[in-house]
Amino acid sequence: MIRVLVVDDHPVVREGLISVLEDQPGLQVVGAAGSAEEALSLVRRLRPDVVLLDLELPGMGGIAAIPYLRAGSTPPRVLVFTAYDTDDRVRGALEAGAAGYLLKGVSGEVIARSVRSVYEGKTALEPRFAASALPQTRSPARQRGPLTPREREVLELVAQGLANKEIASRLGISERTVKFHIASIMDKLGAENRAQATALALQRGLLR
């Protein structure tokens, strides 16, 4: 069971998120907070696995709170859930330690899938935000060989935010084979993680 803490200063949004998450198998909302300060207290007491965090909060802002939320010996993964989609917000949240960035208005299924992804150690980003995961000083690296047709199929599904198990099921291959393809994709693109692979693929026109 993945333990989730919901942080948003609007009671209606909090209640809606709790309702959506509690309806999803394998997810449990262990607490809710209306401010970063309250969230920090609850993280220490409740030990959630994932914090679903709004950025616009009274007092300490969400981006400023992320390093503190992740300061413990067993820090939760932080998934930002906000109405703001500017590059500086996305980059700021990722550099502060967020594992994902969602915009309010996405479906409950997307929220639940993203919670599971960050819990598993993956990055949950919509493709349009992927470029923000790249350091501003990074220049595009030369691609090390073309992607195979199967690697392109895998890359398309990675860009959609699917986990390895979902990709394996969609393509009718094993999770081990998916991992092999992803490792090859990242090596060829010169990417360090899935988000960067998506960003570089978008820059190079490799995604539909």
MOQUI-V525330 format. One line per field, one symbol per residue. ss: DSSP state (H for helix, E for strand, C for the rest). A space follows every 50 residues. Layout:
BEGIN
ss: ???
END
This chain:
BEGIN
ss: CEEEEEECCCHHHHHHHHHHHHCCCCEEEEEEECEHHHHHHHHHHHCCCE EEECCCCECCCHHHHHHHHCCCCCCCEEEEEECCCCHHHHHHHHHHCCCE EEECCCCHHHHHHHHHHHHCCCCEECHHHHHHHCCCCCCCCCCCCCCCHH HHHHHHHHHCCCCHHHHHHHHCCCHHHHHHHHHHHHHHHCCCCHHHHHHH HHHCCCCC
END
